[in-house]
């Protein structure tokens, strides 16, 4: 985490942590399930050519309180406020999983906030014929980790290190799960399909070929609904946590798209 800068900004929801690294064109990052308890190698690779700004969304590690967010519009406004306060407004925006659903909402409703859009296995759509896995119904942490990552041993180590040895670390990760479930319940369907045609930005969609949470076929569903030019890539050997499982492939695809 050398040269990683940390600061806090005020939002209407409360103070939010912002991690920042690198120099160059501005890239915002909304994390996925579990938030961003530790800096990721994929972001290190992107920071070699870009200024990566990663604000914490409400409920995530370092994020503002989420309990007052009563409806989906509240969540969208909180994402807009967090992006604006972080200084990433008007740059390219990457959103993963839960953060991908909110990044798409921001691009749809505030097109001036985003230059180009990268969605990594986003939530927001639901097809009853291909429902995927209810991550919140997993009975234990081991089953949840195995569902999220194609490298469960490595991801389990990452989660364990993020929690640390104290109760506070475990509660922080539990709070992130509770925030995500509040936004996505039930079944991850946020009715985003109605708003995707508003997105006219150039968009890159990345999906893990071994995603057990959301079927990889959803990538094409997103692509068909977005009005702007769309590029879709399926990343071999990666699960839902694409940015963790395949950092080199993800960073290479995003850099090529942005450059």
matplotlib code that plots the C-alpha trace (Angstrom):
import matplotlib.pyplot as plt

x = [0.0, 3.0, 1.9, -1.7, -3.4, -6.3, -8.7, -12.3, -14.9, -18.2, -21.4, -25.1, -25.0, -21.9, -18.1, -16.8, -13.2, -11.5, -8.4, -6.4, -3.3, -1.5, -1.3, -2.9, -6.5, -9.1, -10.7, -13.3, -13.9, -17.0, -16.3, -18.4, -19.7, -17.7, -16.5, -12.8, -11.4, -7.9, -6.4, -6.4, -3.6, -5.9, -6.1, -2.3, -1.9, -4.4, -2.7, 0.5, -1.2, -4.2, -5.3, -7.5, -10.0, -11.9, -14.6, -16.4, -20.1, -22.5, -22.3, -19.0, -15.6, -14.9, -18.3, -21.0, -24.0, -26.6, -29.5, -31.3, -31.4, -35.0, -35.5, -33.6, -33.6, -31.8, -29.1, -28.6, -28.4, -25.9, -23.7, -24.0, -23.1, -20.1, -18.7, -19.0, -17.4, -14.5, -13.4, -13.9, -16.9, -16.5, -13.9, -14.1, -16.0, -15.5, -18.2, -18.0, -21.0, -23.1, -20.9, -21.5, -25.3, -24.9, -22.3, -24.8, -27.5, -25.2, -24.4, -28.1, -29.4, -26.4, -24.6, -22.3, -20.8, -19.2, -16.9, -16.7, -18.2, -16.7, -19.1, -17.7, -20.3, -22.9, -26.1, -29.4, -31.1, -32.9, -34.1, -36.2, -35.1, -31.4, -31.6, -28.0, -27.1, -28.6, -25.3, -27.2, -28.7, -25.3, -25.2, -21.6, -18.6, -16.9, -19.8, -20.1, -16.4, -16.6, -19.5, -17.8, -14.3, -12.7, -9.8, -11.5, -8.3, -6.7, -10.0, -10.5, -7.1, -7.9, -11.2, -9.6, -6.8, -9.4, -11.4, -8.3, -8.4, -10.8, -14.5, -14.7, -13.2, -15.8, -18.6, -17.3, -17.6, -21.0, -22.2, -21.1, -23.2, -26.2, -25.9, -25.7, -28.7, -30.7, -30.0, -30.4, -33.2, -34.8, -32.7, -30.6, -33.3, -33.2, -35.4, -32.2, -33.3, -35.7, -32.8, -30.0, -31.2, -30.4, -26.7, -25.1, -21.5, -18.9, -19.1, -16.9, -18.6, -16.3, -17.6, -16.0, -16.5, -17.0, -19.3, -21.5, -23.5, -24.7, -24.7, -22.1, -24.9, -26.1, -23.2, -25.0, -28.3, -26.6, -25.0, -28.3, -30.0, -27.3, -27.7, -24.1, -21.3, -20.6, -17.6, -18.0, -15.3, -15.5, -12.5, -11.4, -10.7, -12.5, -15.6, -17.9, -14.9, -13.3, -11.2, -9.7, -9.4, -7.8, -6.2, -3.8, -6.5, -8.9, -6.4, -5.2, -8.7, -9.6, -6.4, -6.9, -10.5, -9.6, -6.6]
y = [0.0, 2.3, 5.7, 5.0, 8.1, 8.1, 11.0, 11.5, 13.6, 14.8, 13.6, 14.1, 10.5, 11.2, 11.0, 8.6, 7.3, 7.8, 5.9, 7.4, 6.2, 7.1, 9.9, 10.4, 10.3, 10.1, 6.8, 6.3, 2.8, 1.5, -1.8, -4.9, -7.2, -6.7, -3.3, -2.5, -3.5, -3.7, -2.2, -4.6, -5.6, -4.8, -1.2, -1.1, -2.1, 0.5, 3.2, 2.8, 4.8, 6.4, 8.3, 5.8, 7.2, 4.7, 6.2, 3.9, 3.6, 3.7, 0.6, -0.5, -0.4, 3.3, 4.2, 6.5, 5.1, 3.3, 2.7, 5.8, 4.8, 3.7, 3.2, 2.7, 6.4, 7.1, 4.6, 6.2, 9.7, 8.5, 7.1, 10.3, 12.3, 10.0, 10.2, 14.0, 14.5, 12.1, 14.3, 11.5, 13.3, 13.5, 10.8, 7.2, 5.0, 1.4, -0.5, -4.1, -6.2, -4.1, -1.1, -1.9, -1.7, 1.8, 2.9, 2.1, 4.1, 7.1, 6.9, 6.6, 9.4, 11.8, 11.3, 14.3, 12.4, 9.7, 9.8, 6.1, 3.2, -0.2, -2.7, -5.8, -8.5, -5.9, -6.7, -5.1, -7.6, -10.8, -13.6, -16.3, -18.9, -18.2, -17.0, -17.5, -17.9, -16.0, -15.0, -13.9, -17.4, -19.1, -20.9, -20.2, -18.1, -20.9, -21.5, -17.8, -17.5, -20.6, -19.0, -15.6, -16.6, -19.1, -19.0, -19.6, -20.3, -17.0, -15.1, -16.7, -15.5, -12.0, -11.9, -13.2, -10.6, -7.9, -8.9, -9.1, -10.6, -8.3, -8.1, -4.7, -6.1, -8.9, -6.4, -4.2, -7.0, -8.1, -4.5, -4.5, -7.6, -6.1, -2.9, -4.9, -7.0, -3.9, -2.6, -5.8, -7.6, -9.6, -11.5, -8.6, -7.1, -3.3, -2.8, -1.4, -2.8, 0.2, 2.7, 1.0, 2.4, 5.9, 5.0, 6.4, 6.2, 3.9, 0.9, -2.1, -5.1, -7.7, -11.0, -14.0, -17.1, -19.1, -16.7, -18.7, -15.7, -14.1, -16.2, -14.9, -14.7, -11.6, -9.7, -9.9, -8.9, -5.7, -5.1, -5.4, -2.8, -0.2, 2.4, 3.4, 1.3, -1.8, -4.1, -7.4, -9.7, -12.9, -13.5, -17.2, -18.7, -16.0, -16.1, -13.3, -11.5, -11.0, -8.1, -10.3, -13.6, -12.2, -8.8, -8.8, -9.7, -7.1, -4.3, -5.1, -5.1, -1.8, -0.1, -1.1, 0.2, 3.5, 4.1]
z = [0.0, -0.6, -1.7, -1.0, 0.3, 2.7, 3.4, 4.6, 2.9, 4.2, 2.5, 3.4, 4.8, 6.9, 6.6, 3.9, 3.5, 0.2, -0.9, -3.8, -5.7, -8.9, -11.3, -14.7, -16.1, -13.3, -12.6, -9.8, -8.3, -6.5, -4.8, -4.8, -2.1, 1.1, 0.0, 0.0, 3.4, 1.8, -1.4, -4.3, -6.7, -9.7, -8.5, -8.0, -11.7, -12.8, -10.7, -12.8, -15.5, -13.8, -10.8, -9.0, -6.5, -4.5, -2.2, 0.3, -0.3, 2.7, 4.9, 3.4, 5.3, 5.7, 4.5, 5.9, 7.7, 5.6, 8.0, 7.0, 3.3, 3.0, -0.7, -3.9, -4.8, -1.5, -2.4, -5.9, -4.3, -1.7, -4.5, -6.5, -3.3, -2.5, -6.0, -6.0, -2.6, -3.5, -6.4, -8.9, -10.6, -14.4, -14.7, -15.8, -13.4, -12.5, -10.6, -9.3, -8.3, -5.9, -6.8, -10.5, -10.0, -8.4, -11.0, -13.7, -11.9, -11.6, -15.3, -16.2, -14.1, -14.0, -17.3, -16.6, -13.7, -15.8, -18.9, -19.6, -17.7, -16.6, -15.1, -13.5, -12.9, -11.7, -9.9, -10.9, -13.3, -12.6, -14.8, -13.0, -15.6, -14.7, -11.1, -10.0, -6.3, -3.4, -1.7, 1.5, 1.9, 2.3, 5.6, 6.6, 5.6, 3.8, 1.5, 0.8, -0.1, -2.4, -4.2, -4.6, -5.8, -8.1, -5.8, -2.4, -0.5, -1.5, -1.1, 2.3, 3.4, 2.1, 4.1, 7.2, 7.0, 6.4, 9.5, 11.7, 15.1, 16.8, 17.0, 15.3, 12.1, 11.9, 12.6, 9.8, 7.3, 8.6, 8.3, 4.6, 4.0, 5.7, 3.6, 0.4, 1.4, 2.2, -1.3, -3.3, -1.5, -2.9, -5.5, -6.6, -8.9, -8.6, -11.8, -13.4, -16.8, -17.1, -16.7, -18.7, -22.0, -20.6, -20.6, -23.7, -22.4, -23.9, -21.6, -20.9, -19.3, -17.6, -16.2, -14.7, -16.8, -13.5, -11.8, -9.4, -8.1, -11.3, -14.5, -17.1, -19.7, -17.8, -19.5, -22.8, -21.1, -19.8, -23.2, -25.1, -22.8, -22.7, -25.5, -25.9, -27.5, -25.4, -25.2, -23.4, -22.1, -20.2, -18.0, -17.8, -14.4, -12.5, -10.4, -9.2, -7.6, -11.0, -9.8, -7.1, -9.1, -12.2, -11.4, -14.4, -16.9, -15.4, -15.3, -18.9, -20.3, -18.5, -19.5, -23.1, -23.0, -21.3, -23.5]

ax = plt.figure().add_subplot(projection="3d")
ax.plot(x, y, z, "-o")
ax.set_aspect("equal")
plt.show()
